Amino acid sequence: MHLLILSIVLSLTLVSGYPSLPPELFSPLIPQKLFATAQLQSNTPTFYPQYTTRDSGTWIFFGADTWTTGFLPATFYALAERATLFLALRWLEIARASVTGEIPLETHTTVGHDVGFLSFPFVDELAINPSNDIALRAVKSFAADLAARFNPIVGCTRSWDTTNTTEFNVIIDNMMNLEVLFHAADLTGNDTLRQIAISHADKTMMNHVRTDGSSFHLVVYDAQTGAVISQGTVQGYSKSSTWSRGQAWALHGFANMYKRTQLVRYLHTARSMAGYFLDNTPLDGIIPWDFNAPLVPPRPADSSAAMIAANGLLWLATQEQSLIPANFSGASRYIDAAIKILNDTTNSFWAPTWHSLLSNGTVNNPASPPNNLTGTIYGDYYFIKTGNDLVKRGLASSLLGLWL
């Protein structure tokens, strides 16, 4: 298989009132880089990229039983969505080959609550072929795995497992994994899955989200009583700070909860969390790893948080426009903000010589040594997905070359 980019036709000037998009959003380097990454996988992939080295931007691969595994095949599906028909068929071929390494995880995985992320490429496949048995089994199995982690006393799905049977850990990231419960409920008619998602979102809204719209990364509950034991962080700067990627996961997740349920409390929460994110973005537009981390020494950026937030803001804008009457002013605010984040992040961190599309992601800054200044597969996924969503909204268009 060979990749040949024949032409790039772009329309990057948005409808009146919106700023221009960064040209890198539809760069020919995107399919070239993703094709090169596909070539690094075997015909039966067992390893997937998660983040890059800090110096050369080379992908570091991990075994398939990892929370980030679904992002690479989901990225291939995103390129298929973007492409013309012939091109799409070739990207689908790559996507379907890449996802085969996930199939054994349908029967056994150790990723816990992150099965929602694993489900992404299978959900994409079902959008193309609703009768695909492998994808159907995967989505149902991953939803069952997540539902099995639900504690009705706590009202949440468990995040990390611990040896302490009293402690029940729940992190803000779980908001993004709830979608697999809705997909499985749609497939099976099992409303219990939907109710689990609603319960989890309600408890997250109550105990993770502060009154100013910021968030705790981690809430520890008592598994026997449901009482809150502690509120704090693992990935952020301090117990009272706001980890930017967690904030981005949550604003995206609550916008989706409103779309799925039409319960207005989720729309209010998504607005509040988006407001905090935007109000605390520095003047240079660079999203820091933690909004409350000290400026000295310089705090690292997180391009992945920026891309997740940009995509979440577009999703929130869609919900604003779905209201009766439509909230066009609110939608415009979130679209403007998403495009600004795209421009500011791309201008600073587009990495043409790296395996990844963007640099300066922060994987885990409190780690020893800190894991930052890298490319991330999930940051790249949301970069591409955001471009696709702008095209689908009629705010940009692209004809992204051809496979021959």
C-alpha positions as a LaTeX table, in Angstrom:
\begin{tabular}{lrrr}
\hline
Residue & $x$ (\AA) & $y$ (\AA) & $z$ (\AA) \\
\hline
Met1 & 0.00 & 0.00 & 0.00 \\
His2 & 1.37 & 3.39 & $-0.96$ \\
Leu3 & 0.28 & 6.85 & 0.02 \\
Leu4 & 0.20 & 9.59 & $-2.56$ \\
Ile5 & $-1.20$ & 13.01 & $-1.81$ \\
Leu6 & $-2.51$ & 14.29 & $-5.12$ \\
Ser7 & $-4.08$ & 17.52 & $-4.00$ \\
Ile8 & $-5.14$ & 19.56 & $-1.04$ \\
Val9 & $-8.17$ & 21.76 & $-1.43$ \\
Leu10 & $-8.98$ & 23.74 & 1.66 \\
Ser11 & $-11.50$ & 26.31 & 2.67 \\
Leu12 & $-10.34$ & 27.70 & 5.98 \\
Thr13 & $-12.30$ & 30.92 & 6.10 \\
Leu14 & $-15.37$ & 30.39 & 8.20 \\
Val15 & $-18.78$ & 31.90 & 7.79 \\
Ser16 & $-19.05$ & 35.56 & 8.62 \\
Gly17 & $-18.16$ & 36.39 & 12.21 \\
Tyr18 & $-15.77$ & 33.50 & 12.85 \\
Pro19 & $-11.97$ & 33.60 & 12.69 \\
Ser20 & $-9.86$ & 31.56 & 10.29 \\
Leu21 & $-8.71$ & 28.08 & 11.15 \\
Pro22 & $-5.06$ & 27.02 & 11.34 \\
Pro23 & $-4.02$ & 25.51 & 7.98 \\
Glu24 & $-2.34$ & 22.65 & 9.84 \\
Leu25 & $-5.80$ & 21.34 & 10.74 \\
Phe26 & $-6.01$ & 19.85 & 7.23 \\
Ser27 & $-2.30$ & 19.53 & 6.50 \\
Pro28 & $-1.10$ & 16.77 & 4.12 \\
Leu29 & 1.27 & 15.80 & 6.93 \\
Ile30 & $-1.67$ & 14.36 & 8.85 \\
Pro31 & $-2.35$ & 11.37 & 6.55 \\
Gln32 & 1.38 & 10.96 & 5.92 \\
Lys33 & 2.13 & 10.73 & 9.64 \\
Leu34 & $-0.80$ & 8.45 & 10.39 \\
Phe35 & 0.12 & 6.15 & 7.53 \\
Ala36 & 3.69 & 5.98 & 8.87 \\
Thr37 & 2.33 & 5.11 & 12.31 \\
Ala38 & 0.17 & 2.38 & 10.81 \\
Gln39 & 3.29 & 0.93 & 9.20 \\
Leu40 & 4.87 & 0.62 & 12.65 \\
Gln41 & 2.14 & $-1.82$ & 13.69 \\
Ser42 & 2.23 & $-5.48$ & 12.75 \\
Asn43 & $-0.55$ & $-7.13$ & 10.75 \\
Thr44 & $-1.91$ & $-8.35$ & 14.06 \\
Pro45 & $-1.14$ & $-5.39$ & 16.32 \\
Thr46 & $-0.34$ & $-6.00$ & 19.95 \\
Phe47 & 1.25 & $-2.63$ & 20.74 \\
Tyr48 & $-0.20$ & 0.87 & 20.41 \\
Pro49 & 1.29 & 4.37 & 20.76 \\
Gln50 & 0.40 & 6.42 & 23.82 \\
Tyr51 & 2.91 & 9.27 & 23.90 \\
Thr52 & 6.23 & 10.27 & 22.35 \\
Thr53 & 9.73 & 10.85 & 23.55 \\
Arg54 & 10.42 & 14.43 & 24.60 \\
Asp55 & 13.42 & 14.98 & 22.33 \\
Ser56 & 12.69 & 13.44 & 18.92 \\
Gly57 & 8.94 & 12.97 & 19.16 \\
Thr58 & 9.17 & 9.21 & 18.55 \\
Trp59 & 6.12 & 7.17 & 19.51 \\
Ile60 & 6.45 & 4.97 & 22.59 \\
Phe61 & 4.31 & 1.84 & 22.27 \\
Phe62 & 2.43 & $-0.03$ & 25.00 \\
Gly63 & 0.63 & $-3.36$ & 25.15 \\
Ala64 & $-2.96$ & $-3.47$ & 23.97 \\
Asp65 & $-4.43$ & $-3.70$ & 27.49 \\
Thr66 & $-3.93$ & 0.04 & 28.07 \\
Trp67 & $-6.46$ & 2.86 & 28.37 \\
Thr68 & $-5.19$ & 4.69 & 25.27 \\
Thr69 & $-5.30$ & 1.73 & 22.86 \\
Gly70 & $-8.56$ & 2.71 & 21.17 \\
Phe71 & $-7.37$ & 6.15 & 20.13 \\
Leu72 & $-5.16$ & 5.09 & 17.21 \\
Pro73 & $-7.78$ & 2.98 & 15.39 \\
Ala74 & $-10.38$ & 5.65 & 16.24 \\
Thr75 & $-8.06$ & 8.20 & 14.60 \\
Phe76 & $-7.96$ & 6.08 & 11.46 \\
Tyr77 & $-11.76$ & 6.00 & 11.46 \\
Ala78 & $-11.73$ & 9.80 & 11.85 \\
Leu79 & $-9.55$ & 10.10 & 8.75 \\
Ala80 & $-11.93$ & 7.82 & 6.89 \\
Glu81 & $-14.78$ & 10.10 & 7.85 \\
Arg82 & $-12.86$ & 13.09 & 6.53 \\
Ala83 & $-11.90$ & 11.53 & 3.25 \\
Thr84 & $-13.43$ & 11.00 & $-0.16$ \\
Leu85 & $-14.99$ & 7.60 & $-0.89$ \\
Phe86 & $-11.96$ & 5.82 & $-2.32$ \\
Leu87 & $-9.67$ & 7.25 & 0.28 \\
Ala88 & $-12.14$ & 6.28 & 2.98 \\
Leu89 & $-12.03$ & 2.64 & 1.94 \\
Arg90 & $-8.27$ & 2.55 & 2.36 \\
Trp91 & $-8.41$ & 4.27 & 5.76 \\
Leu92 & $-11.13$ & 1.87 & 6.83 \\
Glu93 & $-8.87$ & $-1.01$ & 5.87 \\
Ile94 & $-6.15$ & 0.43 & 8.11 \\
Ala95 & $-8.60$ & 1.16 & 10.94 \\
Arg96 & $-10.05$ & $-2.35$ & 10.86 \\
Ala97 & $-6.58$ & $-3.89$ & 10.90 \\
Ser98 & $-5.46$ & $-1.69$ & 13.77 \\
Val99 & $-8.43$ & $-2.49$ & 15.99 \\
Thr100 & $-7.90$ & $-6.26$ & 15.83 \\
Gly101 & $-5.48$ & $-6.02$ & 18.74 \\
Glu102 & $-8.35$ & $-4.87$ & 20.91 \\
Ile103 & $-10.60$ & $-7.85$ & 20.22 \\
Pro104 & $-9.12$ & $-10.05$ & 23.01 \\
Leu105 & $-9.95$ & $-7.26$ & 25.46 \\
Glu106 & $-13.65$ & $-8.01$ & 24.94 \\
Thr107 & $-13.25$ & $-11.02$ & 27.22 \\
His108 & $-10.48$ & $-9.79$ & 29.54 \\
Thr109 & $-9.07$ & $-6.34$ & 30.22 \\
Thr110 & $-7.45$ & $-4.64$ & 33.20 \\
Val111 & $-8.17$ & $-1.03$ & 32.17 \\
Gly112 & $-11.14$ & $-0.80$ & 34.54 \\
His113 & $-13.31$ & 2.26 & 33.96 \\
Asp114 & $-11.46$ & 3.21 & 30.76 \\
Val115 & $-13.32$ & 0.59 & 28.71 \\
Gly116 & $-15.28$ & 3.52 & 27.29 \\
Phe117 & $-12.17$ & 4.75 & 25.53 \\
Leu118 & $-11.51$ & 1.24 & 24.23 \\
Ser119 & $-14.97$ & 1.23 & 22.69 \\
Phe120 & $-14.39$ & 4.28 & 20.44 \\
Pro121 & $-13.30$ & 2.46 & 17.25 \\
Phe122 & $-16.01$ & $-0.19$ & 17.62 \\
Val123 & $-18.65$ & 2.53 & 17.91 \\
Asp124 & $-17.15$ & 4.09 & 14.76 \\
Glu125 & $-17.42$ & 0.74 & 12.98 \\
Leu126 & $-21.07$ & 0.36 & 13.94 \\
Ala127 & $-21.81$ & 3.77 & 12.45 \\
Ile128 & $-20.59$ & 2.33 & 9.14 \\
Asn129 & $-21.75$ & $-1.27$ & 9.51 \\
Pro130 & $-24.42$ & $-1.65$ & 12.23 \\
Ser131 & $-24.44$ & $-5.43$ & 11.88 \\
Asn132 & $-20.72$ & $-5.99$ & 12.52 \\
Asp133 & $-20.78$ & $-8.79$ & 15.09 \\
Ile134 & $-17.31$ & $-8.09$ & 16.48 \\
Ala135 & $-18.12$ & $-4.43$ & 17.08 \\
Leu136 & $-21.51$ & $-5.28$ & 18.59 \\
Arg137 & $-19.92$ & $-7.74$ & 21.01 \\
Ala138 & $-17.18$ & $-5.27$ & 21.92 \\
Val139 & $-19.53$ & $-2.40$ & 22.76 \\
Lys140 & $-21.84$ & $-4.67$ & 24.79 \\
Ser141 & $-18.90$ & $-6.31$ & 26.60 \\
Phe142 & $-17.20$ & $-3.04$ & 27.47 \\
Ala143 & $-20.48$ & $-1.58$ & 28.73 \\
Ala144 & $-21.03$ & $-4.68$ & 30.87 \\
Asp145 & $-17.52$ & $-4.30$ & 32.28 \\
Leu146 & $-18.21$ & $-0.68$ & 33.23 \\
Ala147 & $-21.65$ & $-1.48$ & 34.66 \\
Ala148 & $-20.07$ & $-4.19$ & 36.83 \\
Arg149 & $-17.98$ & $-1.46$ & 38.46 \\
Phe150 & $-21.10$ & 0.40 & 39.61 \\
Asn151 & $-21.80$ & 0.60 & 43.33 \\
Pro152 & $-25.45$ & 1.59 & 43.98 \\
Ile153 & $-24.60$ & 2.81 & 47.49 \\
Val154 & $-21.99$ & 5.22 & 46.13 \\
Gly155 & $-23.94$ & 5.86 & 42.94 \\
Cys156 & $-20.84$ & 5.75 & 40.75 \\
Thr157 & $-18.69$ & 3.43 & 38.68 \\
Arg158 & $-15.36$ & 2.68 & 40.31 \\
Ser159 & $-12.18$ & 4.03 & 38.76 \\
Trp160 & $-9.00$ & 2.44 & 40.08 \\
Asp161 & $-9.12$ & $-0.79$ & 42.02 \\
Thr162 & $-7.46$ & $-0.76$ & 45.45 \\
Thr163 & $-6.67$ & $-3.35$ & 48.09 \\
Asn164 & $-8.60$ & $-1.22$ & 50.60 \\
Thr165 & $-12.16$ & $-2.51$ & 50.31 \\
Thr166 & $-13.56$ & 0.58 & 52.05 \\
Glu167 & $-12.16$ & 3.11 & 49.59 \\
Phe168 & $-14.05$ & 3.62 & 46.33 \\
Asn169 & $-12.06$ & 5.83 & 43.96 \\
Val170 & $-13.80$ & 7.91 & 41.30 \\
Ile171 & $-11.93$ & 10.24 & 38.95 \\
Ile172 & $-13.35$ & 12.98 & 36.75 \\
Asp173 & $-12.16$ & 11.15 & 33.61 \\
Asn174 & $-15.02$ & 8.67 & 34.07 \\
Met175 & $-17.41$ & 11.23 & 32.55 \\
Met176 & $-16.01$ & 10.38 & 29.11 \\
Asn177 & $-16.52$ & 6.65 & 29.57 \\
Leu178 & $-20.25$ & 6.86 & 30.26 \\
Glu179 & $-21.03$ & 7.06 & 26.55 \\
Val180 & $-20.44$ & 3.34 & 26.07 \\
Leu181 & $-23.33$ & 2.69 & 28.48 \\
Phe182 & $-25.68$ & 4.70 & 26.27 \\
His183 & $-24.49$ & 2.94 & 23.12 \\
Ala184 & $-25.07$ & $-0.46$ & 24.70 \\
Ala185 & $-28.47$ & 0.63 & 26.03 \\
Asp186 & $-29.44$ & 1.64 & 22.50 \\
Leu187 & $-28.34$ & $-1.75$ & 21.20 \\
Thr188 & $-29.94$ & $-3.89$ & 23.90 \\
Gly189 & $-32.83$ & $-1.86$ & 25.29 \\
Asn190 & $-31.32$ & $-2.26$ & 28.77 \\
Asp191 & $-32.32$ & 0.98 & 30.49 \\
Thr192 & $-30.33$ & 0.04 & 33.61 \\
Leu193 & $-27.17$ & 1.02 & 31.72 \\
Arg194 & $-28.63$ & 4.45 & 31.05 \\
Gln195 & $-29.63$ & 4.86 & 34.70 \\
Ile196 & $-26.10$ & 3.95 & 35.83 \\
Ala197 & $-24.71$ & 6.73 & 33.63 \\
Ile198 & $-27.22$ & 9.25 & 35.02 \\
Ser199 & $-26.45$ & 8.26 & 38.61 \\
His200 & $-22.72$ & 8.55 & 38.03 \\
Ala201 & $-23.06$ & 11.96 & 36.36 \\
Asp202 & $-25.27$ & 13.25 & 39.19 \\
Lys203 & $-22.79$ & 12.19 & 41.87 \\
Thr204 & $-19.90$ & 13.66 & 39.86 \\
Met205 & $-21.80$ & 16.91 & 39.54 \\
Met206 & $-22.38$ & 16.91 & 43.29 \\
Asn207 & $-18.93$ & 15.95 & 44.57 \\
His208 & $-16.36$ & 16.62 & 41.83 \\
Val209 & $-17.58$ & 19.98 & 40.53 \\
Arg210 & $-16.99$ & 23.01 & 42.73 \\
Thr211 & $-19.36$ & 25.97 & 42.90 \\
Asp212 & $-17.11$ & 28.05 & 40.61 \\
Gly213 & $-17.19$ & 25.37 & 37.88 \\
Ser214 & $-13.72$ & 23.99 & 38.63 \\
Ser215 & $-13.22$ & 20.35 & 39.55 \\
Phe216 & $-11.48$ & 17.86 & 41.76 \\
His217 & $-9.66$ & 15.12 & 39.90 \\
Leu218 & $-10.33$ & 12.40 & 42.50 \\
Val219 & $-13.11$ & 11.77 & 44.98 \\
Val220 & $-12.73$ & 8.85 & 47.38 \\
Tyr221 & $-16.02$ & 7.44 & 48.72 \\
Asp222 & $-16.73$ & 4.98 & 51.48 \\
Ala223 & $-17.87$ & 1.88 & 49.59 \\
Gln224 & $-20.15$ & 0.78 & 52.47 \\
Thr225 & $-21.89$ & 4.09 & 53.23 \\
Gly226 & $-21.43$ & 6.21 & 50.11 \\
Ala227 & $-19.99$ & 9.07 & 52.19 \\
Val228 & $-17.21$ & 11.21 & 50.74 \\
Ile229 & $-13.90$ & 10.39 & 52.42 \\
Ser230 & $-11.74$ & 12.89 & 50.54 \\
Gln231 & $-11.56$ & 15.16 & 47.50 \\
Gly232 & $-8.26$ & 15.85 & 45.77 \\
Thr233 & $-6.03$ & 14.95 & 42.86 \\
Val234 & $-3.50$ & 12.51 & 41.51 \\
Gln235 & $-2.60$ & 14.19 & 38.22 \\
Gly236 & $-3.03$ & 17.84 & 39.25 \\
Tyr237 & $-0.94$ & 20.29 & 41.27 \\
Ser238 & $-2.77$ & 20.15 & 44.59 \\
Lys239 & $-5.98$ & 19.01 & 46.27 \\
Ser240 & $-7.53$ & 22.43 & 45.73 \\
Ser241 & $-6.29$ & 22.99 & 42.15 \\
Thr242 & $-7.87$ & 22.18 & 38.81 \\
Trp243 & $-6.15$ & 19.73 & 36.47 \\
Ser244 & $-6.87$ & 21.01 & 32.98 \\
Arg245 & $-7.29$ & 17.68 & 31.22 \\
Gly246 & $-9.77$ & 16.54 & 33.87 \\
Gln247 & $-11.69$ & 19.79 & 33.44 \\
Ala248 & $-11.76$ & 19.19 & 29.68 \\
Trp249 & $-12.96$ & 15.60 & 30.07 \\
Ala250 & $-15.76$ & 16.80 & 32.32 \\
Leu251 & $-17.05$ & 19.69 & 30.21 \\
His252 & $-17.13$ & 17.33 & 27.22 \\
Gly253 & $-18.79$ & 14.58 & 29.25 \\
Phe254 & $-21.51$ & 16.79 & 30.72 \\
Ala255 & $-22.31$ & 18.28 & 27.31 \\
Asn256 & $-22.77$ & 14.74 & 26.07 \\
Met257 & $-24.92$ & 13.84 & 29.08 \\
Tyr258 & $-27.27$ & 16.67 & 28.15 \\
Lys259 & $-27.39$ & 15.47 & 24.55 \\
Arg260 & $-28.18$ & 11.94 & 25.73 \\
Thr261 & $-30.78$ & 12.77 & 28.39 \\
Gln262 & $-32.05$ & 16.32 & 27.74 \\
Leu263 & $-31.71$ & 16.90 & 31.50 \\
Val264 & $-30.97$ & 20.59 & 31.80 \\
Arg265 & $-28.82$ & 20.19 & 34.92 \\
Tyr266 & $-26.13$ & 18.68 & 32.74 \\
Leu267 & $-26.24$ & 21.60 & 30.33 \\
His268 & $-25.85$ & 24.03 & 33.25 \\
Thr269 & $-22.89$ & 22.04 & 34.54 \\
Ala270 & $-21.22$ & 21.89 & 31.13 \\
Arg271 & $-21.64$ & 25.67 & 30.79 \\
Ser272 & $-20.18$ & 26.26 & 34.24 \\
Met273 & $-17.16$ & 24.04 & 33.58 \\
Ala274 & $-16.59$ & 25.59 & 30.16 \\
Gly275 & $-16.78$ & 29.03 & 31.74 \\
Tyr276 & $-14.12$ & 28.13 & 34.28 \\
Phe277 & $-11.88$ & 26.66 & 31.59 \\
Leu278 & $-12.13$ & 29.76 & 29.39 \\
Asp279 & $-11.94$ & 32.31 & 32.21 \\
Asn280 & $-8.74$ & 30.71 & 33.51 \\
Thr281 & $-7.00$ & 30.28 & 30.18 \\
Pro282 & $-3.90$ & 32.53 & 30.18 \\
Leu283 & $-3.71$ & 35.54 & 27.88 \\
Asp284 & $-1.30$ & 33.72 & 25.56 \\
Gly285 & $-3.98$ & 31.07 & 25.00 \\
Ile286 & $-1.72$ & 28.19 & 26.05 \\
Ile287 & $-3.56$ & 25.70 & 28.24 \\
Pro288 & $-1.44$ & 24.84 & 31.29 \\
Trp289 & $-1.23$ & 21.38 & 32.79 \\
Asp290 & $-3.01$ & 22.71 & 35.89 \\
Phe291 & $-4.80$ & 26.05 & 36.02 \\
Asn292 & $-3.57$ & 26.75 & 39.56 \\
Ala293 & 0.03 & 25.54 & 39.29 \\
Pro294 & 2.66 & 28.20 & 40.11 \\
Leu295 & 4.13 & 30.20 & 37.24 \\
Val296 & 7.66 & 29.79 & 38.66 \\
Pro297 & 9.19 & 27.49 & 37.64 \\
Pro298 & 7.25 & 27.64 & 34.35 \\
Arg299 & 4.34 & 25.22 & 34.41 \\
Pro300 & 4.14 & 22.87 & 31.43 \\
Ala301 & 1.40 & 23.19 & 28.85 \\
Asp302 & $-0.98$ & 20.39 & 27.96 \\
Ser303 & $-1.90$ & 20.37 & 24.28 \\
Ser304 & $-4.09$ & 17.30 & 24.87 \\
Ala305 & $-6.26$ & 19.19 & 27.37 \\
Ala306 & $-6.55$ & 21.98 & 24.80 \\
Met307 & $-7.76$ & 19.63 & 22.07 \\
Ile308 & $-10.22$ & 17.77 & 24.30 \\
Ala309 & $-11.63$ & 21.10 & 25.44 \\
Ala310 & $-11.86$ & 22.48 & 21.89 \\
Asn311 & $-13.82$ & 19.42 & 20.82 \\
Gly312 & $-15.99$ & 19.59 & 23.93 \\
Leu313 & $-16.76$ & 23.26 & 23.31 \\
Leu314 & $-17.96$ & 22.46 & 19.80 \\
Trp315 & $-20.14$ & 19.70 & 21.24 \\
Leu316 & $-21.52$ & 22.14 & 23.80 \\
Ala317 & $-22.22$ & 24.64 & 21.00 \\
Thr318 & $-24.23$ & 21.94 & 19.23 \\
Gln319 & $-26.35$ & 21.46 & 22.35 \\
Glu320 & $-26.94$ & 25.22 & 22.62 \\
Gln321 & $-28.17$ & 25.29 & 19.04 \\
Ser322 & $-30.49$ & 22.35 & 19.72 \\
Leu323 & $-32.47$ & 24.32 & 22.30 \\
Ile324 & $-35.92$ & 25.68 & 21.51 \\
Pro325 & $-35.43$ & 28.52 & 20.91 \\
Ala326 & $-31.81$ & 27.99 & 19.89 \\
Asn327 & $-29.16$ & 29.77 & 21.93 \\
Phe328 & $-27.13$ & 31.11 & 19.00 \\
Ser329 & $-25.17$ & 33.60 & 21.08 \\
Gly330 & $-24.03$ & 30.89 & 23.47 \\
Ala331 & $-23.15$ & 28.59 & 20.59 \\
Ser332 & $-21.13$ & 31.34 & 18.90 \\
Arg333 & $-19.19$ & 31.98 & 22.09 \\
Tyr334 & $-18.16$ & 28.34 & 22.37 \\
Ile335 & $-17.30$ & 28.05 & 18.66 \\
Asp336 & $-15.15$ & 31.18 & 18.88 \\
Ala337 & $-13.41$ & 29.80 & 21.94 \\
Ala338 & $-12.79$ & 26.41 & 20.34 \\
Ile339 & $-11.24$ & 28.00 & 17.27 \\
Lys340 & $-9.06$ & 30.27 & 19.40 \\
Ile341 & $-7.78$ & 27.27 & 21.37 \\
Leu342 & $-7.09$ & 25.48 & 18.08 \\
Asn343 & $-5.15$ & 28.42 & 16.69 \\
Asp344 & $-3.16$ & 29.16 & 19.84 \\
Thr345 & $-2.24$ & 25.51 & 20.40 \\
Thr346 & $-1.37$ & 24.79 & 16.77 \\
Asn347 & 0.71 & 27.95 & 16.42 \\
Ser348 & 2.81 & 26.91 & 19.42 \\
Phe349 & 2.92 & 23.13 & 19.26 \\
Trp350 & 2.46 & 21.87 & 15.69 \\
Ala351 & 5.32 & 19.40 & 15.33 \\
Pro352 & 6.03 & 18.67 & 11.64 \\
Thr353 & 9.10 & 16.49 & 12.30 \\
Trp354 & 7.57 & 14.38 & 15.09 \\
His355 & 5.55 & 11.19 & 14.83 \\
Ser356 & 2.74 & 12.98 & 16.64 \\
Leu357 & 0.88 & 15.96 & 15.20 \\
Leu358 & 1.29 & 18.11 & 18.31 \\
Ser359 & 3.98 & 18.42 & 20.96 \\
Asn360 & 3.79 & 19.65 & 24.56 \\
Gly361 & 1.22 & 17.26 & 25.91 \\
Thr362 & 1.41 & 16.48 & 29.61 \\
Val363 & 0.85 & 12.82 & 30.40 \\
Asn364 & 1.51 & 12.92 & 34.15 \\
Asn365 & 3.34 & 15.89 & 35.57 \\
Pro366 & 3.48 & 14.71 & 39.21 \\
Ala367 & 5.25 & 11.52 & 38.10 \\
Ser368 & 8.92 & 11.11 & 38.93 \\
Pro369 & 10.38 & 12.18 & 36.58 \\
Pro370 & 7.53 & 14.34 & 35.22 \\
Asn371 & 6.02 & 12.97 & 32.01 \\
Asn372 & 5.43 & 16.10 & 29.97 \\
Leu373 & 6.51 & 17.91 & 26.78 \\
Thr374 & 5.42 & 14.94 & 24.67 \\
Gly375 & 3.07 & 14.20 & 21.83 \\
Thr376 & $-0.03$ & 12.22 & 22.86 \\
Ile377 & $-2.22$ & 9.92 & 20.78 \\
Tyr378 & $-5.38$ & 11.21 & 22.45 \\
Gly379 & $-4.39$ & 14.84 & 21.82 \\
Asp380 & $-3.89$ & 14.05 & 18.12 \\
Tyr381 & $-7.21$ & 12.21 & 17.98 \\
Tyr382 & $-9.14$ & 15.19 & 19.27 \\
Phe383 & $-7.21$ & 17.53 & 16.96 \\
Ile384 & $-8.40$ & 15.55 & 13.94 \\
Lys385 & $-11.88$ & 15.02 & 15.36 \\
Thr386 & $-12.28$ & 18.75 & 15.96 \\
Gly387 & $-11.39$ & 19.44 & 12.34 \\
Asn388 & $-13.98$ & 16.89 & 11.24 \\
Asp389 & $-16.62$ & 18.41 & 13.49 \\
Leu390 & $-15.99$ & 21.85 & 12.00 \\
Val391 & $-16.46$ & 20.39 & 8.52 \\
Lys392 & $-19.68$ & 18.63 & 9.56 \\
Arg393 & $-21.00$ & 21.89 & 10.99 \\
Gly394 & $-20.35$ & 23.60 & 7.65 \\
Leu395 & $-17.70$ & 25.81 & 9.18 \\
Ala396 & $-14.84$ & 24.49 & 7.06 \\
Ser397 & $-14.30$ & 22.12 & 4.18 \\
Ser398 & $-11.47$ & 19.90 & 3.11 \\
Leu399 & $-10.65$ & 17.49 & 0.33 \\
Leu400 & $-7.77$ & 15.60 & 1.80 \\
Gly401 & $-5.77$ & 14.09 & $-1.03$ \\
Leu402 & $-6.22$ & 10.58 & $-2.35$ \\
Trp403 & $-4.95$ & 7.06 & $-1.76$ \\
Leu404 & $-3.63$ & 5.32 & $-4.84$ \\
\hline
\end{tabular}
